[in-house]
Amino acid sequence: MYDLVAKSIPKLSYDNITISDQNGDLLAYSKSGGTQDVSSQVSDQMSIKRQFEIDTQKKVLQILGPMMGINKVIPIATASLNFDKKSTKSTLVKPVVNNQGIAVSLQEIQKSYSSDGGQTSGGVAGTGSTGVPGYPGSTGTGKSSSDETQTTTNYEVNHISEDVAYSPYVVKDLSISVGIEPPNKNDPNSLTQATKDAVVKVLESIVSASLADSGQTYTQQDIQSKVNLVVLPFNGTQTTTAGLSANTYLLWAAGAAVLLLAGGLVGLTVRRRRSARAAAEDLLVSSKPPVPTLNIDQVNDHEVRKQLETLARRKPEDFVNLLRTWLVDE
């Protein structure tokens, strides 16, 4: 629609064009992308907020309408939305199966050592220039052995990279107020307490589900404070919601326009047919050639013959018409 308006008026920029829907909400230019100014972004956010509130009201009507009557329920929803854009990126490392990865390489080193010993003279304990008095010397007899095994295994695990972009908006807060007309409009007590409690439970469930992704934890008392039920008689009858009534008016206007257009086309067709018929009759009358006349009384036979020969030679059709006229007169 913005393209149609911009191309209809020369030198009209998109910044100077505003288009609204039947509810008066501004429609943003879809191709503007990230070049929207602040006012356009605010307008878009307000439109989303209003649409969310309308959808919530319709949801309440869909549930309570069959129970109480569509004309006996008036819901009003007020929401607060968070439009902050948020995205997270995480890299996870997980084992393949049984908390182990897949062995991609294996290295094993084994070492073994053995000795039969032997007899060596250790000398006399406590003698010599470097000997420690009272310390016995080694006899050097007996066998010894050692084994060493070293194994190195490389395992491959799953590397998972996740990019998470959150929804364009999150419901921060929501409150619902519902007005209900009692069965007996003059007696508010005709609406039983059990029915009131059931209605409140329905409203609390809607609020709780809407605030599930708000990032906050609400107690049952907090949810109850966001719901309000009013029982009172209605002065007028509400047939539809604001959005539905506007659509109905549009349908009526479109139907009337179609009827007017059809009537205009029928009248135009009839007038064209009449004009074509009259033009054909005029053409038929004008297409008849005039019958030439000869003033026989004022000329002699020789002149009459000469004129007839000239007429037959130059205008044979007029000559034939003249003969037909004479034959009819006789």
RODO-2510 file (C-alpha; in nm, 4 decimals, decimal comma):
residues 330
     n   res          X          Y          Z
     1     m     0,0000     0,0000     0,0000
     2     y     0,2880     0,2359     0,0729
     3     d     0,4268     0,1725    -0,2757
     4     l     0,0888     0,2502    -0,4329
     5     v     0,0573     0,5823    -0,2495
     6     a     0,4200     0,6809    -0,3158
     7     k     0,3887     0,6136    -0,6891
     8     s     0,0529     0,7906    -0,7172
     9     i     0,1925     1,1262    -0,6021
    10     p     0,5197     1,2496    -0,7587
    11     k     0,8128     1,3238    -0,5274
    12     l     0,6347     1,1818    -0,2209
    13     s     0,8765     1,0101     0,0171
    14     y     0,7842     0,7138     0,2326
    15     d     0,8601     0,9142     0,5476
    16     n     0,5614     1,1394     0,4734
    17     i     0,3155     0,8497     0,4338
    18     t     0,1121     0,7038     0,7211
    19     i    -0,1508     0,4341     0,6715
    20     s    -0,3776     0,2999     0,9471
    21     d    -0,6143     0,0045     0,9685
    22     q    -0,9841    -0,0025     1,0590
    23     n    -0,8963     0,0230     1,4302
    24     g    -0,6824     0,3333     1,3828
    25     d    -0,3537     0,1483     1,4345
    26     l    -0,0675     0,2596     1,2126
    27     l     0,0649     0,0115     0,9588
    28     a     0,4423     0,0128     0,9190
    29     y     0,6178    -0,0055     0,5843
    30     s     0,7262    -0,3696     0,5555
    31     k     1,0296    -0,3031     0,3331
    32     s     1,1882    -0,0424     0,5548
    33     g     1,3849    -0,3108     0,7447
    34     g     1,6264    -0,1731     0,9988
    35     t     1,5995     0,1843     0,8752
    36     q     1,2827     0,2540     1,0692
    37     d     1,2974     0,5602     1,2828
    38     v     1,2100     0,5612     1,6502
    39     s     0,8495     0,6678     1,5930
    40     s     0,7891     0,3768     1,3550
    41     q     0,9357     0,1285     1,6012
    42     v     0,7227     0,2656     1,8829
    43     s     0,4163     0,2482     1,6593
    44     d     0,4920    -0,1143     1,5750
    45     q     0,5376    -0,2020     1,9402
    46     m     0,2115    -0,0337     2,0360
    47     s     0,0326    -0,2212     1,7578
    48     i     0,1716    -0,5528     1,8821
    49     k     0,0715    -0,4677     2,2392
    50     r    -0,2815    -0,3752     2,1354
    51     q    -0,3154    -0,6883     1,9215
    52     f    -0,2002    -0,9044     2,2137
    53     e    -0,4596    -0,7443     2,4401
    54     i    -0,7331    -0,7963     2,1793
    55     d    -0,6338    -1,1616     2,1362
    56     t    -0,6463    -1,2106     2,5127
    57     q    -0,9937    -1,0561     2,5288
    58     k    -1,1121    -1,2830     2,2484
    59     k    -0,9707    -1,5824     2,4342
    60     v    -1,1702    -1,4872     2,7439
    61     l    -1,4856    -1,4483     2,5330
    62     q    -1,4315    -1,7880     2,3705
    63     i    -1,4210    -1,9522     2,7129
    64     l    -1,6808    -1,7537     2,9073
    65     g    -1,9155    -1,6707     2,6186
    66     p    -2,0762    -2,0165     2,5921
    67     m    -2,1029    -2,0328     2,9732
    68     m    -2,2473    -1,6905     3,0484
    69     g    -2,3680    -1,5661     2,7100
    70     i    -2,1679    -1,3630     2,4619
    71     n    -2,3665    -1,0484     2,5464
    72     k    -2,3136    -1,0866     2,9204
    73     v    -1,9322    -1,0781     2,9285
    74     i    -1,7083    -0,7730     2,8804
    75     p    -1,3348    -0,8499     2,9161
    76     i    -1,0599    -0,5888     2,9393
    77     a    -0,6939    -0,6948     2,9213
    78     t    -0,3954    -0,4734     3,0005
    79     a    -0,0488    -0,6037     2,9147
    80     s     0,3103    -0,4901     2,9475
    81     l     0,5528    -0,6305     2,6900
    82     n     0,9320    -0,6331     2,6789
    83     f     1,0685    -0,5816     2,3255
    84     d     1,4389    -0,6090     2,4124
    85     k     1,6170    -0,8263     2,1572
    86     k     1,8253    -1,1016     2,3121
    87     s     2,0297    -1,3874     2,1691
    88     t     2,2715    -1,6345     2,3300
    89     k     2,5442    -1,8610     2,1910
    90     s     2,6680    -2,1713     2,3746
    91     t     2,9124    -2,4515     2,2913
    92     l     2,8488    -2,7872     2,4611
    93     v     3,0745    -3,0955     2,4851
    94     k     2,8885    -3,4227     2,5444
    95     p     2,9957    -3,7891     2,5384
    96     v     2,8738    -4,0100     2,2590
    97     v     2,7326    -4,2980     2,4649
    98     n     2,7699    -4,4341     2,8207
    99     n     2,9591    -4,1219     2,9236
   100     q     3,2447    -4,2148     2,6920
   101     g     3,3530    -4,0960     2,3541
   102     i     3,4773    -4,2820     2,0508
   103     a     3,8422    -4,3959     2,0702
   104     v     4,0181    -4,2386     1,7731
   105     s     4,3820    -4,3184     1,8704
   106     l     4,5549    -4,5583     2,1095
   107     q     4,9204    -4,5571     2,2245
   108     e     5,0588    -4,8293     2,4547
   109     i     5,4152    -4,8439     2,5919
   110     q     5,5454    -5,1466     2,7867
   111     k     5,8765    -5,1621     2,9782
   112     s     6,0231    -5,4722     3,1496
   113     y     6,3426    -5,5119     3,3598
   114     s     6,4894    -5,8160     3,5383
   115     s     6,8232    -5,8982     3,7159
   116     d     6,9701    -6,2157     3,8668
   117     g     7,1794    -6,0177     4,1161
   118     g     7,5363    -6,1429     4,1993
   119     q     7,7886    -6,1732     4,4827
   120     t     7,9891    -5,8650     4,5487
   121     s     8,2147    -5,7921     4,8405
   122     g     8,0870    -5,5127     5,0440
   123     g     8,3878    -5,4995     5,2785
   124     v     8,3862    -5,4842     5,6486
   125     a     8,1384    -5,2616     5,8093
   126     g     8,2764    -4,9541     5,9688
   127     t     8,6214    -4,9704     5,8051
   128     g     8,7840    -4,7718     5,5385
   129     s     8,8335    -4,4045     5,4865
   130     t     8,4724    -4,3405     5,3892
   131     g     8,3017    -4,6025     5,5979
   132     v     8,0475    -4,5224     5,8610
   133     p     8,1255    -4,6963     6,1892
   134     g     7,8643    -4,9580     6,2800
   135     y     7,6885    -4,9609     5,9287
   136     p     7,6867    -5,3034     5,7670
   137     g     7,7867    -5,3488     5,4034
   138     s     7,5667    -5,4979     5,1257
   139     t     7,5997    -5,8588     5,0393
   140     g     7,4737    -5,7987     4,6788
   141     t     7,2888    -6,1305     4,6495
   142     g     6,9226    -6,2035     4,5180
   143     k     6,7057    -6,1509     4,2031
   144     s     6,5038    -5,8353     4,0992
   145     s     6,2537    -5,7527     3,8167
   146     s     6,0141    -5,4678     3,7178
   147     d     5,7341    -5,4239     3,4580
   148     e     5,5853    -5,0872     3,3406
   149     t     5,2922    -5,0407     3,1017
   150     q     5,1696    -4,6958     2,9804
   151     t     4,8518    -4,6629     2,7704
   152     t     4,7266    -4,3363     2,6123
   153     t     4,3805    -4,3297     2,4465
   154     n     4,2279    -4,0268     2,2662
   155     y     3,8478    -4,0107     2,2640
   156     e     3,6252    -3,8044     2,0324
   157     v     3,3178    -3,6421     2,1886
   158     n     3,0240    -3,4395     2,0539
   159     h     3,0766    -3,0648     2,0188
   160     i     2,7386    -2,8878     2,0052
   161     s     2,7091    -2,5186     1,9205
   162     e     2,3735    -2,3512     1,9859
   163     d     2,2556    -2,0055     1,8824
   164     v     1,9324    -1,9103     2,0580
   165     a     1,7347    -1,6007     1,9542
   166     y     1,4490    -1,5138     2,1854
   167     s     1,1011    -1,4162     2,0727
   168     p     1,0448    -1,0562     1,9548
   169     y     0,8633    -0,9775     2,2775
   170     v     0,8057    -1,1220     2,6228
   171     v     0,4975    -1,0618     2,8353
   172     k     0,6201    -0,8888     3,1499
   173     d     0,2829    -0,8290     3,3109
   174     l    -0,0833    -0,8988     3,2374
   175     s    -0,4010    -0,8116     3,4210
   176     i    -0,7556    -0,9061     3,3210
   177     s    -1,0771    -0,7436     3,4383
   178     v    -1,4101    -0,8991     3,3421
   179     g    -1,7562    -0,7553     3,3833
   180     i    -2,0390    -1,0099     3,3960
   181     e    -2,4090    -0,9427     3,3947
   182     p    -2,5945    -1,1734     3,6369
   183     p    -2,8765    -1,3981     3,5090
   184     n    -3,1201    -1,1615     3,6768
   185     k    -2,9775    -0,8217     3,5904
   186     n    -3,1561    -0,6600     3,8836
   187     d    -3,0188    -0,9133     4,1335
   188     p    -2,6367    -0,9428     4,1487
   189     n    -2,6721    -1,2358     4,3888
   190     s    -2,8327    -1,4442     4,1129
   191     l    -2,4780    -1,5253     3,9981
   192     t    -2,3700    -1,7990     4,2380
   193     q    -2,0408    -1,7946     4,4240
   194     a    -1,9419    -2,1240     4,2601
   195     t    -1,9764    -1,9629     3,9175
   196     k    -1,7690    -1,6656     4,0293
   197     d    -1,4931    -1,8937     4,1570
   198     a    -1,4936    -2,0889     3,8293
   199     v    -1,4610    -1,7675     3,6273
   200     v    -1,1750    -1,6465     3,8469
   201     k    -0,9939    -1,9793     3,8018
   202     v    -1,0215    -1,9465     3,4237
   203     l    -0,8797    -1,5939     3,4321
   204     e    -0,5957    -1,6974     3,6633
   205     s    -0,4972    -1,9810     3,4292
   206     i    -0,4838    -1,7413     3,1327
   207     v    -0,2660    -1,4946     3,3245
   208     s    -0,0370    -1,7697     3,4550
   209     a     0,0139    -1,9186     3,1072
   210     s     0,0861    -1,5772     2,9545
   211     l     0,3504    -1,4960     3,2182
   212     a     0,5285    -1,8327     3,1931
   213     d     0,8187    -1,6838     2,9917
   214     s     0,8439    -1,3560     3,1808
   215     g     1,1545    -1,4711     3,3695
   216     q     0,9904    -1,4034     3,7058
   217     t     0,8314    -1,6357     3,9584
   218     y     0,4785    -1,5415     4,0642
   219     t     0,2995    -1,6846     4,3632
   220     q    -0,0668    -1,7760     4,3611
   221     q    -0,1399    -1,4581     4,5514
   222     d     0,0391    -1,2536     4,2840
   223     i    -0,1708    -1,4169     4,0110
   224     q    -0,4912    -1,3516     4,2043
   225     s    -0,4045    -0,9826     4,2347
   226     k    -0,3931    -0,9563     3,8533
   227     v    -0,7520    -1,0788     3,8092
   228     n    -1,0638    -0,8760     3,8786
   229     l    -1,4275    -0,9860     3,8445
   230     v    -1,7149    -0,7385     3,8542
   231     v    -2,0822    -0,8412     3,8607
   232     l    -2,3200    -0,5660     3,7547
   233     p    -2,6141    -0,5076     3,5172
   234     f    -2,5394    -0,3795     3,1678
   235     n    -2,7192    -0,0696     3,0439
   236     g    -2,6825    -0,1744     2,6805
   237     t    -2,6358    -0,4905     2,4813
   238     q    -2,2970    -0,5562     2,3377
   239     t    -2,3345    -0,7686     2,0273
   240     t    -1,9712    -0,7961     1,9276
   241     t    -1,6304    -0,6734     2,0271
   242     a    -1,4828    -0,3576     1,8840
   243     g    -1,2769    -0,5425     1,6282
   244     l    -1,5667    -0,7611     1,5144
   245     s    -1,8094    -0,4701     1,4849
   246     a    -1,5628    -0,2786     1,2724
   247     n    -1,5304    -0,5788     1,0435
   248     t    -1,9086    -0,6032     1,0216
   249     y    -1,9358    -0,2378     0,9213
   250     l    -1,6726    -0,2941     0,6563
   251     l    -1,8666    -0,5909     0,5185
   252     w    -2,1870    -0,3866     0,5069
   253     a    -2,0125    -0,1000     0,3325
   254     a    -1,8524    -0,3371     0,0835
   255     g    -2,1896    -0,5001     0,0111
   256     a    -2,3559    -0,1630    -0,0442
   257     a    -2,0735    -0,0565    -0,2746
   258     v    -2,1107    -0,3765    -0,4760
   259     l    -2,4863    -0,3235    -0,5103
   260     l    -2,4381     0,0366    -0,6222
   261     l    -2,1728    -0,0674    -0,8697
   262     a    -2,3944    -0,3429    -1,0100
   263     g    -2,6858    -0,1006    -1,0466
   264     g    -2,4653     0,1510    -1,2227
   265     l    -2,3368    -0,1122    -1,4646
   266     v    -2,6899    -0,2285    -1,5457
   267     g    -2,8071     0,1289    -1,6087
   268     l    -2,5039     0,2038    -1,8219
   269     t    -2,5629    -0,1110    -2,0284
   270     v    -2,9291    -0,0211    -2,0872
   271     r    -2,8393     0,3327    -2,1908
   272     r    -2,5728     0,2064    -2,4309
   273     r    -2,8155    -0,0357    -2,5897
   274     r    -3,0740     0,2379    -2,6363
   275     s    -2,8158     0,4732    -2,7849
   276     a    -2,6909     0,2017    -3,0206
   277     r    -3,0471     0,1217    -3,1336
   278     a    -3,1251     0,4897    -3,1999
   279     a    -2,7979     0,5373    -3,3880
   280     a    -2,8729     0,2324    -3,6030
   281     e    -3,2190     0,3656    -3,6901
   282     d    -3,0744     0,7061    -3,7816
   283     l    -2,8085     0,5407    -3,9961
   284     l    -3,0700     0,3306    -4,1721
   285     v    -3,2790     0,6359    -4,2525
   286     s    -2,9819     0,8426    -4,3642
   287     s    -2,8427     0,5586    -4,5763
   288     k    -3,1407     0,5636    -4,8157
   289     p    -3,0231     0,7437    -5,1297
   290     p    -3,2330     1,0382    -5,2472
   291     v    -3,4395     0,9718    -5,5545
   292     p    -3,3381     1,2046    -5,8371
   293     t    -3,6136     1,4057    -6,0031
   294     l    -3,6510     1,5321    -6,3537
   295     n    -3,8639     1,8276    -6,4445
   296     i    -4,0338     1,6654    -6,7435
   297     d    -4,2864     1,9434    -6,7896
   298     q    -4,0201     2,2057    -6,8591
   299     v    -3,8035     2,0043    -7,1058
   300     n    -3,8776     1,8244    -7,4330
   301     d    -3,8394     1,4558    -7,5029
   302     h    -3,4909     1,4965    -7,6447
   303     e    -3,3645     1,6654    -7,3288
   304     v    -3,5354     1,4023    -7,1103
   305     r    -3,3701     1,1209    -7,3014
   306     k    -3,0347     1,2962    -7,2841
   307     q    -3,0630     1,3457    -6,9070
   308     l    -3,1667     0,9815    -6,8574
   309     e    -2,8684     0,8588    -7,0579
   310     t    -2,6332     1,0813    -6,8603
   311     l    -2,7854     0,9643    -6,5302
   312     a    -2,7639     0,5982    -6,6330
   313     r    -2,3996     0,6394    -6,7341
   314     r    -2,2778     0,8393    -6,4324
   315     k    -2,5064     0,7187    -6,1543
   316     p    -2,6579     0,3839    -6,2439
   317     e    -2,7960     0,3322    -5,8911
   318     d    -2,9832     0,6614    -5,9026
   319     f    -3,1130     0,5694    -6,2464
   320     v    -3,2521     0,2409    -6,1137
   321     n    -3,4151     0,4173    -5,8189
   322     l    -3,5748     0,6658    -6,0558
   323     l    -3,7226     0,3878    -6,2690
   324     r    -3,8590     0,2175    -5,9579
   325     t    -4,0244     0,5391    -5,8497
   326     w    -4,1921     0,5829    -6,1879
   327     l    -4,3144     0,2241    -6,1821
   328     v    -4,4620     0,2690    -5,8347
   329     d    -4,6364     0,5912    -5,9409
   330     e    -4,7901     0,4175    -6,2430
***
